[in-house]
């Protein structure tokens, strides 16, 4: 696997690309700005904000209003920049390890991704330092994600590298020609449809198989950052995906192959869902009800065809979701 991009003469590249350092698949703000310039711009941007917006950023920087002075604010910004630079160097240094882990997993399991991931661009962003950057490529936050419109990964420097492994799975499942990312579809208006929980569940399976290490939850801030991921992704999407495999009699690896569009697995999955549930994979999207024990029990009952009462509690959004679900699972009773 090559470590550097092919070298072109400057006149062959768009002006924007000429500004980027050649041979770099991981880019940070510091590839475009000097550290002092970046901090100065962030400082000026924060200084011009309304008080409520400032308070949110001060809390994230670990500052209380009583101790804020221009000097303490700048010092905190430079501290954050140091952490950002360390994480950027770690991503650059360990990128090849993550890719090699992915390749080992796919080769050992005869998995064929939609696209190669070794040339996927990574933009490393920070939700505070980003205020000092004018580079549009970095404006994808506030969370790490794969962006199909640019075929690039946007990585939050606050995150551990397991998140990068997760986003690489999404990148590997992207097909521009088929207008899909795994089990998600890209509509003409640019909105994303398809089946979210099954797509994310498969991404977590791939993440667990290829990550270099589990996340390091050594402090309260990191725990809060990962709370949604642990609950929604691990106890929610992954849990339901495993239950789904059990219900249809598929292995997780075969499901991942279908997730990557590999044939005949993708067509076989569509046929299996049609035969067992009488619907499409996308029609199962409303099945995800949450990650609580009660939600688990309800989803198990629905998939097994048991009669179950779902309460909307006057929530019109829930009513719409349950109506869609009832079209597939006739045993559902909807109560206000």
C-alpha positions in Angstrom: 0.0 0.0 0.0 1.6 3.3 -1.0 2.3 5.9 1.7 2.2 8.8 -0.7 0.0 10.2 -3.4 1.3 10.3 -6.9 3.3 13.4 -7.5 1.9 15.8 -10.1 3.2 19.0 -11.6 1.6 22.1 -10.0 -0.1 23.2 -13.1 -2.0 19.9 -13.2 -3.6 20.5 -9.9 -6.4 22.9 -8.9 -5.1 25.9 -6.9 -6.7 24.5 -3.7 -4.8 21.3 -4.1 -1.5 23.1 -4.7 -1.9 24.6 -1.2 -2.1 21.1 0.4 1.1 19.3 1.3 1.8 16.6 -1.2 1.5 13.0 -0.1 -0.7 13.7 2.9 -3.9 11.9 3.5 -4.4 13.4 7.0 -4.8 17.2 7.1 -5.1 19.5 10.1 -5.5 23.2 10.5 -1.8 23.5 10.9 -1.3 22.4 7.3 -2.8 25.7 6.3 -2.1 28.1 9.2 0.6 28.9 11.7 -0.3 28.1 15.3 -0.2 31.7 16.5 -2.4 32.8 13.6 -5.0 30.1 14.3 -5.2 30.9 18.1 -5.4 34.7 17.4 -8.4 34.1 15.0 -10.1 31.8 17.5 -9.6 34.4 20.3 -11.1 37.2 18.1 -14.0 35.0 17.1 -14.8 34.1 20.7 -14.5 37.7 21.8 -17.1 38.8 19.3 -19.7 36.1 20.4 -22.8 36.7 22.5 -22.5 35.9 26.2 -24.4 32.5 26.1 -22.3 31.2 23.2 -19.1 32.3 25.1 -20.2 30.5 28.2 -20.5 27.2 26.4 -17.0 27.5 25.0 -15.6 28.6 28.3 -17.0 25.6 30.0 -15.6 23.3 27.3 -12.2 25.0 27.8 -12.4 24.4 31.6 -12.7 28.1 32.4 -15.2 29.9 34.7 -16.2 33.5 34.1 -14.5 34.7 37.3 -11.1 33.7 36.0 -11.4 34.7 32.4 -8.9 37.3 31.1 -7.5 37.7 27.6 -4.3 36.0 28.9 -6.0 33.0 30.5 -8.2 32.5 27.5 -5.3 32.6 25.1 -3.3 30.2 27.4 -6.2 27.7 27.3 -6.4 28.0 23.5 -2.7 27.2 23.2 -3.2 24.2 25.5 -6.0 23.0 23.4 -3.9 23.5 20.3 -1.1 21.4 21.8 -3.6 18.6 22.4 -5.0 18.9 18.9 -1.5 18.8 17.4 -0.7 15.6 19.5 -3.9 13.9 18.3 -3.2 14.9 14.7 0.3 13.4 14.8 -1.2 10.3 16.4 -3.7 9.9 13.5 -1.0 10.4 10.9 1.3 8.0 12.7 -1.3 5.2 13.2 -3.4 5.6 10.1 -1.5 2.8 8.3 -2.0 0.5 11.3 -5.8 1.0 11.2 -5.9 0.4 7.5 -3.8 -2.7 7.8 -6.1 -4.0 10.5 -9.0 -3.4 8.2 -7.3 -5.2 5.3 -6.4 -8.2 7.5 -10.0 -8.5 8.7 -11.5 -8.3 5.1 -8.9 -10.6 3.6 -9.4 -13.3 6.4 -13.2 -13.2 6.0 -13.3 -12.8 2.1 -15.0 -9.4 2.5 -14.9 -7.1 -0.6 -15.6 -3.4 0.3 -17.3 -1.0 -2.1 -14.1 1.0 -2.3 -10.5 1.0 -1.2 -9.9 3.1 2.0 -6.2 3.8 1.7 -6.7 6.9 -0.3 -9.6 8.3 1.7 -8.8 11.9 2.9 -9.0 12.6 6.6 -9.7 16.1 7.9 -8.9 16.4 11.6 -11.1 19.1 13.2 -11.8 20.6 16.6 -15.0 22.2 17.6 -13.3 25.2 19.2 -10.2 25.7 17.1 -12.3 25.5 14.0 -13.5 29.0 14.7 -10.1 30.2 13.6 -10.1 28.3 10.3 -11.5 29.5 7.0 -10.9 26.1 5.3 -14.2 24.9 4.1 -12.9 21.3 4.1 -13.0 21.3 7.9 -16.5 22.6 8.4 -18.1 19.2 8.7 -18.5 18.9 12.6 -19.7 18.8 15.3 -19.2 15.0 15.3 -16.8 12.6 13.5 -18.4 11.3 10.3 -17.8 10.1 6.8 -18.9 12.6 4.1 -20.1 11.0 0.9 -20.3 14.3 -0.9 -16.5 14.6 -0.6 -15.6 11.0 0.0 -13.7 12.0 3.0 -13.6 11.3 6.8 -14.0 14.2 9.2 -12.4 13.2 12.5 -13.0 15.1 15.8 -9.7 15.4 17.6 -11.5 14.9 20.9 -12.2 11.3 20.0 -10.1 8.2 20.3 -9.0 6.2 17.2 -11.8 3.6 17.5 -14.0 6.3 16.0 -11.7 6.5 13.0 -12.0 2.8 12.6 -15.8 3.2 12.6 -15.8 5.9 10.0 -13.5 3.8 7.8 -16.2 1.1 7.7 -18.7 3.7 6.5 -16.2 4.9 3.9 -15.6 1.3 2.7 -19.3 0.8 2.2 -19.8 3.9 0.0 -20.6 3.6 -3.7 -21.0 6.9 -5.6 -22.5 5.0 -8.6 -25.1 3.2 -6.5 -25.8 6.3 -4.4 -25.6 4.3 -1.1 -23.5 4.1 2.0 -24.0 0.5 3.3 -27.7 0.2 4.1 -28.3 4.0 3.7 -29.4 5.6 0.5 -28.6 9.0 -0.8 -31.7 10.6 -2.3 -31.7 13.1 -5.1 -32.2 16.0 -2.7 -29.0 14.9 -0.9 -30.9 13.6 2.2 -30.0 10.2 3.6 -32.6 7.4 3.7 -32.4 3.7 4.1 -32.0 1.7 7.3 -29.9 3.6 9.9 -29.8 1.1 12.7 -28.7 -1.8 10.5 -26.1 0.3 8.8 -24.7 1.6 12.1 -24.8 -1.9 13.6 -22.7 -3.3 10.8 -20.3 -0.4 11.2 -19.9 -1.2 14.9 -19.2 -4.8 14.1 -16.5 -3.7 11.7 -15.2 -1.2 14.2 -14.8 -3.8 16.9 -13.0 -6.2 14.5 -10.5 -3.6 13.2 -9.9 -1.0 16.0 -6.5 -0.9 17.5 -7.9 -0.6 21.1 -11.2 0.1 22.9 -11.8 3.8 23.7 -9.9 5.2 26.7 -12.5 6.5 29.2 -10.1 7.8 31.7 -12.0 11.0 32.7 -15.5 12.4 33.0 -15.3 14.5 29.9 -14.4 11.5 27.8 -17.1 9.4 29.4 -19.7 12.1 28.5 -18.4 12.3 25.0 -18.8 8.5 24.6 -22.1 8.2 26.5 -24.3 8.4 23.4 -22.0 6.0 21.4 -22.0 3.4 24.2 -25.8 3.6 24.7 -27.2 4.2 21.2 -24.6 2.5 19.1 -23.5 -0.4 21.4 -26.6 -1.1 23.4 -28.9 0.0 20.6 -27.9 -0.4 17.0 -25.4 -3.2 17.6 -27.8 -5.1 19.9 -30.6 -4.9 17.4 -28.4 -5.9 14.5 -27.3 -9.0 16.4 -30.9 -9.9 17.2 -31.8 -9.4 13.5 -29.0 -11.8 12.5 -30.4 -14.4 14.9 -34.0 -14.0 13.6 -33.0 -14.4 10.0 -30.3 -17.1 10.6 -27.4 -15.1 9.2 -23.9 -14.8 10.5 -22.5 -11.3 11.3 -19.8 -11.7 8.6 -22.4 -12.5 5.9 -24.4 -9.5 7.0 -21.3 -7.3 6.7 -20.7 -8.6 3.2 -24.2 -7.6 2.3 -23.5 -4.2 4.0 -20.6 -3.7 1.6 -22.8 -4.6 -1.4 -21.0 -7.8 -2.0 -22.9 -10.3 -4.1 -24.7 -12.6 -3.8 -25.0 -11.6 -0.1 -26.8 -8.3 -0.8 -29.4 -9.8 -3.0 -29.8 -12.8 -0.7 -30.4 -10.5 2.2 -33.0 -8.5 0.4 -34.8 -11.8 -0.6 -34.6 -13.1 3.0 -36.1 -9.9 4.4 -38.9 -10.0 1.8 -39.7 -13.6 2.5 -39.6 -13.4 6.3 -41.1 -9.9 6.9 -42.8 -9.1 3.5 -40.9 -5.8 3.2 -37.7 -4.1 2.1 -34.6 -3.5 4.3 -35.5 0.2 4.5 -39.0 -0.7 5.7 -37.4 -2.1 8.9 -35.8 1.2 9.8 -38.6 2.2 12.3 -38.0 -1.1 14.2 -35.3 0.6 16.3 -37.1 1.8 19.5 -34.1 2.6 21.8 -31.5 0.9 24.1 -33.4 0.5 27.4 -34.4 -2.9 28.7 -38.0 -2.2 27.9 -37.0 -1.2 24.3 -35.1 -4.5 24.0 -38.1 -6.5 25.1 -40.4 -4.7 22.7 -38.1 -5.2 19.7 -37.7 -8.9 20.5 -41.5 -9.2 20.7 -42.0 -7.4 17.4 -39.5 -9.4 15.5 -40.8 -12.7 16.9 -44.4 -11.8 15.8 -45.8 -11.6 19.3 -48.8 -9.3 19.9 -47.5 -6.1 21.6 -49.0 -2.7 22.6 -47.0 0.4 21.7 -48.0 3.6 23.4 -47.7 6.9 21.6 -48.4 9.1 24.7 -49.8 11.8 22.4 -46.5 12.1 20.5 -47.3 12.6 16.8 -43.8 11.6 15.8 -44.1 8.2 17.6 -47.5 7.7 16.1 -46.1 8.1 12.6 -43.2 5.8 13.4 -45.5 3.1 14.9 -47.9 3.4 11.9 -45.0 2.6 9.6 -44.0 -0.3 11.8 -47.5 -1.7 11.9 -47.6 -2.0 8.1 -44.9 -4.6 8.4 -45.7 -6.2 11.8 -49.5 -6.7 12.0 -49.3 -7.9 15.6 -48.6 -4.4 16.8 -51.4 -2.6 18.6 -51.0 1.1 18.8 -52.4 2.9 21.9 -52.6 6.6 22.6 
